């Protein structure tokens, strides 16, 4: 039986683990210890931090795995790259993983290769942050370079906010520096893609549903995302140049953009599939099981990315604007062919966080429809039939 190592045991990795099991693989899940649902699904578990590259390589060599992958998280990508290089497996290389996992190095690579991106400055002292505020054009984004899920990111419009933003970002990062970049006023959106044998297999632009706190956090997505032809061409060009600048290959791509004046600016490119239901949207829109193709690419067993449909679909996280105990969590929706998934990550009586970043979710809804308008209307109808009641706690 072939062995597949999956890094991460959280809710984002659960569908990947399930599909790998359905494919008849022996699934080894590696994650730091915690109350993660993926542990119960694995054939074998190692409780290790997925950012500990040397330890992950040691486990992979001991188990003599045939493939390694993840989804929905940036932090494990470097370990995947180290294992890929050491064992000669299919996947992103370590050098490319380092570039795609560190926003500072990524931005430098973008600049060197002509990828359109926001101006930025590296800082590690508060005085440098004030200098950057004067040197760049506000509003600015203070951004940790080593985090995902929108952690360690603060939008700053006034000099009076610099102290607060500096403290928030330095608390979130494990490094002694972060970057400050100009905030480009425009439309935020993203794309999912896959590169295999140095060929881009597909690029799927998607609209984003945003939650705004310290900065914008995507809480949902939808496809198709209607864009002018010249913008679509620019997306392809910027994705191609980004992939070339980072050298990524044999992996999923999660891309974040801002569009201004019909020009696409690349915020970042990750060497893994997106979170927030995005693999499910790829599967629904194109008509193939995206998780299965991720696994097949990791094992080099002929992944197939041929589109069989163009099914409009959308997803949204269920969130709370306050922290507290869940008193009510009910799904009042009946069975319907347009409902792909309604899932809860918690139970009645559990304590949840106020929503700030993507991991503070309560659950998710995924729907489809005959048109984008019908799909979005269906999403609102389904959300209205979900009852969530929170009792605030200190």
C-alpha positions as CSV (number, residue, x, y, z in Angstrom):
1,X,0.0,0.0,0.0
2,X,1.4,3.4,-1.0
3,X,2.0,5.9,1.8
4,X,0.9,9.5,1.7
5,X,2.0,12.1,4.3
6,X,-0.4,15.0,4.9
7,X,0.8,17.9,6.9
8,X,-1.9,19.4,9.1
9,X,-4.9,17.8,10.8
10,X,-7.2,20.8,11.0
11,X,-10.6,21.3,9.3
12,X,-9.0,22.5,6.1
13,X,-7.0,19.2,5.8
14,X,-9.9,16.9,6.7
15,X,-11.3,16.6,3.1
16,X,-7.9,15.9,1.7
17,X,-7.3,13.1,4.3
18,X,-10.8,11.6,3.5
19,X,-10.1,11.5,-0.2
20,X,-6.7,10.0,0.2
21,X,-8.3,7.2,2.4
22,X,-11.0,6.6,-0.3
23,X,-8.2,6.2,-2.8
24,X,-6.9,3.3,-0.8
25,X,-3.7,5.0,0.5
26,X,-2.0,4.6,3.9
27,X,-2.4,8.1,5.2
28,X,0.2,9.5,7.7
29,X,-1.0,12.8,9.3
30,X,1.6,15.0,11.0
31,X,0.6,18.0,13.1
32,X,1.3,19.5,16.5
33,X,-0.9,18.0,19.2
34,X,-4.3,19.6,19.7
35,X,-8.0,19.0,19.2
36,X,-7.7,18.5,15.5
37,X,-10.3,16.4,13.6
38,X,-7.9,15.0,11.1
39,X,-6.1,12.8,13.7
40,X,-9.1,10.4,14.0
41,X,-9.1,9.8,10.2
42,X,-5.5,8.9,9.7
43,X,-3.9,5.5,9.6
44,X,-0.9,6.8,11.6
45,X,-0.3,10.1,13.4
46,X,2.9,11.9,14.4
47,X,2.5,14.8,16.8
48,X,5.1,17.2,15.5
49,X,5.2,20.9,14.5
50,X,4.8,21.0,10.7
51,X,7.3,23.9,10.5
52,X,10.1,21.7,11.9
53,X,11.5,20.8,8.6
54,X,14.3,18.5,9.8
55,X,11.9,16.5,12.0
56,X,9.4,16.2,9.1
57,X,12.2,14.9,6.8
58,X,13.2,12.4,9.5
59,X,9.7,11.0,9.7
60,X,9.3,10.9,6.0
61,X,12.5,8.9,5.6
62,X,11.6,6.5,8.4
63,X,8.2,5.9,6.9
64,X,9.6,5.8,3.3
65,X,6.6,7.7,2.0
66,X,5.5,7.9,-1.6
67,X,4.2,11.4,-1.5
68,X,3.5,14.5,0.6
69,X,1.0,17.3,0.4
70,X,-1.2,19.7,2.3
71,X,-4.0,22.2,1.6
72,X,-5.2,25.5,3.1
73,X,-2.0,26.4,5.1
74,X,1.2,28.1,4.2
75,X,3.2,27.2,7.3
76,X,3.8,23.5,6.2
77,X,5.0,24.3,2.6
78,X,8.7,24.6,3.5
79,X,8.7,21.2,5.1
80,X,7.0,19.7,2.0
81,X,9.8,21.3,-0.1
82,X,12.5,19.8,2.1
83,X,11.0,16.3,2.0
84,X,10.5,16.6,-1.8
85,X,14.1,17.5,-2.3
86,X,15.5,14.9,0.1
87,X,13.4,11.9,-1.1
88,X,13.1,12.9,-4.7
89,X,9.3,13.2,-4.6
90,X,6.8,15.2,-6.6
91,X,6.0,18.7,-5.3
92,X,7.3,22.2,-4.7
93,X,11.1,22.4,-4.2
94,X,12.5,23.7,-0.9
95,X,13.9,26.9,-2.5
96,X,10.6,27.7,-4.1
97,X,8.8,26.9,-0.9
98,X,11.0,29.3,1.0
99,X,10.2,32.1,-1.5
100,X,6.4,31.4,-1.5
101,X,6.3,31.1,2.3
102,X,8.1,34.4,3.2
103,X,6.4,37.5,1.9
104,X,9.6,39.5,2.1
105,X,11.6,37.1,-0.1
106,X,8.5,36.7,-2.3
107,X,8.2,40.5,-2.9
108,X,11.9,40.7,-3.8
109,X,11.5,37.9,-6.3
110,X,8.5,39.7,-7.8
111,X,10.4,42.9,-8.2
112,X,13.4,41.2,-9.8
113,X,11.1,39.5,-12.4
114,X,8.8,42.4,-13.2
115,X,5.7,41.1,-11.5
116,X,3.3,43.9,-10.8
117,X,3.1,44.4,-7.0
118,X,2.8,47.1,-4.4
119,X,5.8,49.2,-3.2
120,X,7.2,48.0,0.1
121,X,9.8,48.5,2.8
122,X,11.3,46.0,5.2
123,X,11.3,47.2,8.9
124,X,12.4,45.8,12.3
125,X,12.3,48.9,14.5
126,X,9.5,51.3,15.3
127,X,11.6,54.2,14.0
128,X,11.8,52.4,10.7
129,X,8.1,52.0,10.7
130,X,7.6,55.8,11.0
131,X,10.1,56.3,8.3
132,X,8.2,53.9,6.0
133,X,5.0,55.8,6.8
134,X,6.6,59.0,5.4
135,X,8.4,57.3,2.5
136,X,5.4,55.4,1.2
137,X,1.9,56.6,0.2
138,X,-0.7,55.8,2.9
139,X,-2.8,53.9,3.5
140,X,-0.3,51.2,4.2
141,X,-0.4,47.5,5.2
142,X,1.8,46.3,8.1
143,X,2.4,42.7,7.3
144,X,4.1,39.7,9.0
145,X,6.0,37.8,6.3
146,X,5.7,34.3,8.0
147,X,2.0,33.9,8.7
148,X,-1.1,32.8,6.8
149,X,-4.9,33.1,7.5
150,X,-4.5,36.9,7.5
151,X,-2.7,36.9,10.8
152,X,-0.3,39.7,11.6
153,X,-1.8,42.1,9.0
154,X,-2.9,45.6,9.9
155,X,-4.1,48.5,7.7
156,X,-2.7,51.9,8.7
157,X,-4.1,55.1,7.4
158,X,-2.8,57.6,10.0
159,X,0.6,58.0,11.8
160,X,-1.3,57.7,15.1
161,X,-1.9,54.0,14.3
162,X,1.8,53.1,13.7
163,X,2.5,52.1,17.4
164,X,-0.5,49.9,17.6
165,X,0.2,48.2,14.2
166,X,3.8,47.7,15.0
167,X,3.0,45.9,18.3
168,X,0.3,43.7,16.7
169,X,2.6,42.6,13.8
170,X,5.7,42.0,15.9
171,X,3.6,39.9,18.3
172,X,2.3,37.8,15.4
173,X,5.6,37.1,13.7
174,X,8.4,34.7,14.8
175,X,10.9,36.9,13.0
176,X,12.6,40.2,14.0
177,X,11.2,42.1,11.0
178,X,8.1,42.6,8.8
179,X,7.2,44.5,5.7
180,X,5.2,47.7,5.2
181,X,3.6,48.0,1.7
182,X,1.3,50.5,0.1
183,X,-2.3,49.6,0.1
184,X,-3.6,49.7,-3.4
185,X,-7.2,51.0,-3.5
186,X,-9.1,48.7,-5.8
187,X,-11.0,45.4,-6.0
188,X,-9.6,42.5,-4.1
189,X,-10.0,39.0,-5.6
190,X,-8.0,35.8,-6.0
191,X,-7.4,32.8,-8.2
192,X,-6.7,29.1,-7.8
193,X,-4.3,27.4,-10.2
194,X,-2.1,24.3,-10.5
195,X,1.3,23.9,-12.1
196,X,2.4,20.4,-13.1
197,X,5.5,19.4,-15.0
198,X,6.1,23.1,-15.5
199,X,2.7,23.6,-17.2
200,X,-0.1,25.6,-15.8
201,X,-3.1,23.3,-15.8
202,X,-5.8,25.9,-15.1
203,X,-6.3,29.3,-13.6
204,X,-9.6,30.0,-11.9
205,X,-10.2,33.6,-10.9
206,X,-12.7,33.9,-8.0
207,X,-14.6,36.8,-6.4
208,X,-14.0,37.3,-2.7
209,X,-16.5,38.1,0.1
210,X,-14.7,40.2,2.6
211,X,-14.8,40.8,6.4
212,X,-13.1,44.0,7.5
213,X,-11.4,44.2,10.9
214,X,-7.7,45.3,11.2
215,X,-7.6,44.4,7.5
216,X,-9.7,42.7,5.0
217,X,-10.2,38.9,5.6
218,X,-11.9,36.7,3.0
219,X,-14.9,34.9,4.4
220,X,-16.2,33.5,1.2
221,X,-15.6,33.2,-2.6
222,X,-17.6,32.7,-5.8
223,X,-17.0,31.6,-9.4
224,X,-17.2,32.5,-12.1
225,X,-15.8,36.0,-11.5
226,X,-16.9,38.2,-14.4
227,X,-13.9,40.2,-15.7
228,X,-13.1,42.1,-18.9
229,X,-11.0,40.1,-21.4
230,X,-8.0,42.3,-20.9
231,X,-8.0,41.7,-17.2
232,X,-8.2,38.0,-17.7
233,X,-5.2,38.2,-20.0
234,X,-3.4,40.2,-17.4
235,X,-4.2,37.7,-14.6
236,X,-2.7,34.9,-16.7
237,X,0.4,37.0,-17.4
238,X,0.9,37.9,-13.8
239,X,0.4,34.3,-12.6
240,X,2.8,33.0,-15.2
241,X,5.4,35.6,-14.2
242,X,4.9,35.0,-10.5
243,X,5.3,31.2,-11.0
244,X,8.5,31.9,-13.0
245,X,9.9,34.3,-10.4
246,X,9.3,31.8,-7.5
247,X,10.2,28.6,-9.5
248,X,7.1,26.7,-8.2
249,X,6.2,23.4,-9.9
250,X,4.1,20.3,-9.2
251,X,1.8,22.0,-6.7
252,X,-1.4,24.0,-6.3
253,X,-1.3,27.8,-6.4
254,X,-3.3,30.2,-4.2
255,X,-3.1,33.8,-5.5
256,X,-4.3,37.1,-4.1
257,X,-4.7,40.1,-6.2
258,X,-6.0,43.7,-6.2
259,X,-7.3,45.3,-9.5
260,X,-7.0,49.0,-10.1
261,X,-7.7,50.7,-13.4
262,X,-8.0,47.2,-15.0
263,X,-4.4,46.4,-13.9
264,X,-3.8,43.3,-11.7
265,X,-1.4,43.7,-8.8
266,X,-0.1,40.5,-7.1
267,X,-0.4,40.6,-3.3
268,X,1.1,37.1,-2.8
269,X,1.3,33.6,-4.3
270,X,1.2,30.5,-2.2
271,X,2.4,27.0,-3.2
272,X,-0.7,25.3,-1.9
273,X,-4.5,25.2,-2.5
274,X,-6.5,28.0,-0.8
275,X,-8.6,27.7,2.3
276,X,-12.2,28.9,2.9
277,X,-13.8,26.2,0.7
278,X,-11.7,27.0,-2.4
279,X,-10.8,23.4,-3.3
280,X,-14.6,22.6,-3.2
281,X,-15.3,25.5,-5.6
282,X,-12.6,24.2,-8.0
283,X,-14.2,20.8,-7.9
284,X,-17.7,22.1,-8.4
285,X,-16.8,24.6,-11.1
286,X,-14.7,22.3,-13.2
287,X,-16.3,19.0,-12.5
288,X,-13.3,17.0,-11.2
289,X,-12.3,16.2,-7.6
290,X,-9.6,18.7,-6.9
291,X,-8.4,17.0,-3.7
292,X,-7.9,13.8,-5.7
293,X,-5.8,15.6,-8.3
294,X,-3.7,17.1,-5.5
295,X,-3.0,13.6,-4.2
296,X,-2.4,12.2,-7.7
297,X,0.1,15.0,-8.4
298,X,2.0,14.3,-5.1
299,X,2.2,10.6,-6.1
300,X,2.8,11.3,-9.8
301,X,-0.1,9.1,-10.8
302,X,-1.5,11.1,-13.8
303,X,-3.6,13.9,-12.3
304,X,-6.4,15.0,-14.6
305,X,-7.4,18.7,-14.7
306,X,-9.7,18.6,-17.7
307,X,-12.8,20.8,-17.2
308,X,-16.1,19.0,-17.6
309,X,-18.4,22.0,-16.7
310,X,-18.5,25.6,-15.7
311,X,-20.9,25.3,-12.8
312,X,-21.5,28.6,-10.9
313,X,-20.9,28.2,-7.2
314,X,-20.2,30.1,-4.0
315,X,-19.2,29.5,-0.4
316,X,-19.1,31.5,2.8
317,X,-17.9,30.9,6.4
318,X,-20.3,31.0,9.3
319,X,-18.8,33.5,11.8
320,X,-19.6,35.4,15.0
321,X,-19.0,39.0,15.8
322,X,-18.6,38.2,19.5
323,X,-16.8,35.6,21.5
324,X,-18.8,33.3,23.8
325,X,-20.6,30.0,24.3
326,X,-22.7,28.5,21.5
327,X,-26.2,28.3,22.8
328,X,-27.8,27.4,19.5
329,X,-26.4,25.9,16.3
330,X,-29.2,24.6,14.0
331,X,-29.5,24.0,10.3
332,X,-33.1,24.6,9.2
333,X,-32.5,23.8,5.6
334,X,-33.9,20.8,3.9
335,X,-32.2,18.7,1.3
336,X,-31.7,20.6,-2.0
337,X,-29.7,19.8,-5.1
338,X,-28.1,23.2,-4.9
339,X,-26.7,22.6,-1.4
340,X,-23.2,21.1,-1.7
341,X,-22.3,21.4,1.9
342,X,-23.4,22.9,5.2
343,X,-21.0,22.0,8.0
344,X,-20.3,23.1,11.6
345,X,-16.9,22.9,13.2
346,X,-18.3,23.3,16.7
347,X,-21.2,21.9,18.9
348,X,-23.6,23.5,21.2
349,X,-21.8,24.4,24.5
350,X,-18.5,25.0,22.8
351,X,-16.6,28.3,23.3
352,X,-15.8,30.3,20.1
353,X,-13.7,33.3,19.3
354,X,-14.8,36.6,17.9
355,X,-14.0,36.5,14.2
356,X,-10.7,38.1,13.3
357,X,-9.0,35.6,11.0
358,X,-10.0,32.6,8.8
359,X,-9.5,30.0,11.6
360,X,-12.1,31.7,13.8
361,X,-14.9,30.2,11.8
362,X,-17.9,28.3,13.1
363,X,-18.6,26.4,9.9
364,X,-19.2,26.9,6.2
365,X,-21.8,26.8,3.5
366,X,-21.2,25.8,-0.2
367,X,-23.9,26.1,-2.9
368,X,-24.3,26.1,-6.6
369,X,-26.9,27.4,-9.1
370,X,-27.7,27.8,-12.7
371,X,-26.4,31.4,-12.8
372,X,-24.3,33.5,-10.5
373,X,-27.3,35.6,-9.4
374,X,-29.2,32.4,-8.5
375,X,-26.2,31.0,-6.7
376,X,-25.8,34.1,-4.5
377,X,-29.5,34.3,-3.8
378,X,-29.4,30.7,-2.8
379,X,-26.5,31.3,-0.5
380,X,-28.4,34.1,1.3
381,X,-31.6,31.9,1.6
382,X,-29.6,29.1,3.2
383,X,-27.7,31.3,5.6
384,X,-31.1,32.8,6.8
385,X,-32.2,29.2,7.7
386,X,-29.2,28.6,9.9
387,X,-29.7,29.5,13.6
388,X,-26.7,30.6,15.6
389,X,-27.0,32.0,19.1
390,X,-23.9,33.1,21.2
391,X,-23.8,34.0,24.9
392,X,-21.0,36.4,25.5
393,X,-18.4,35.4,28.1
394,X,-15.7,37.4,29.7
